[in-house]
Amino acid sequence: MGHDIKTFKEAVALVLRACREASAFFLSIEFWLMMLVAGATVGGFWLAIMGDARSLLAFGCVIAYVVTRSVLHVKRILAWPFA
């Protein structure tokens, strides 16, 4: 990291600068799709524990997203977000 922060004001300024630099990622559709897949995974496990057949739908969406995204990366239609 290498930041020599001595005051609270410097710490707040550093946090605000980091948030501004990361805002493009947090506002991207890619981030929200990853959050949706994470939620579907957790919901799918919860439904599976409860014995509900809708868990298969949740897991199907997660698997379809991962497979589709992988294929699009292999075909170079999408770029890796952190390259």
ZIKA-V396913 format. One record per backbone hydrogen bond with DSSP energy under -1.0 kcal/mol. CO is the residue of the C=O (numbers start at 1). NH is the residue of the N-H. If there is no record, write none. Layout:
CO|NH  CO|NH
//
This chain:
3|5  7|11  8|12  9|13  10|14  11|15  12|16  13|17  14|18  15|19  16|20  17|21  18|22  22|26  23|27  25|28  28|32  29|33  30|34  31|35  32|36  33|37  34|38  35|39  36|40  37|41  38|42  39|43  40|44  41|45  42|46  43|47  44|48  45|49  46|50  47|52  52|55  53|56  54|58  55|59  56|60  57|61  58|62  59|63  60|64  61|65  62|66  63|67  64|68  65|69  66|70  67|71  68|72  69|73  70|74  71|75  72|77  72|78  73|76  80|83
//
